[in-house]
Amino acid sequence: MHYLYLAIAIVTEVIATSALKATAEFTKFWPSVLVLAGYVTSFYFLTLCLRHIPVGITYAIWSGVGIILIAVIGWLLYKEPLDAPAVIGIIFIIVGVVIIHAFSKTATH
């Protein structure tokens, strides 16, 4: 169940971060509400993860997967380019998250 909470935390954080541009520096009401609700929800579910997953592992997965998703959304939605170094960096993040999840005894603490 704790990985479901982590997935919800990641998805809601990605939604909130993706909506930041639409807030026009928090001058547009509904996008601003979406950002605030997304971050509050994300942090709530992140705290639920911490009951079973150490904070360092939780944050590594949360931020790593979030970075990957935000980069892809920026590329698709906002037409922000991803050059070769960015793609290589994203691949390293994916490998790092897989290594943590698959091999770290700390992750199952």
VENUR-V746609 format. One line per field, one symbol per residue. ss: DSSP state (2 for helix, 1 for strand, 0 for the rest). phi: phi as a letter, one per 30 degrees, with the letter a starting at -180 (. if undefined). psi: psi as a letter, one per 30 degrees, with the letter a starting at -180 (. if undefined). A space follows every 10 residues. Layout:
# VENUR-V746609
ss->???
phi->???
psi->???
This chain:
# VENUR-V746609
ss->0222222222 2222222220 2220000022 2222222222 2222222220 0000222222 2222222222 2222222000 0002222222 2222222222 222002220
phi->.ddddddddd ddddddddde dddhiiccdd dddddddddd dedddddddd dbcedddedd dedddddddd dddedddchd dcdedddddd dddeddddde ddbddddce
psi->effeeeeeee eeeeeeeefe effhhhfkee eeeeeeeeee eeeefeeeef ffkkeeeeee eeeeeeeeee eeeeeeeghk kjleeeeeee eeeeeeeeee eefkfefg.
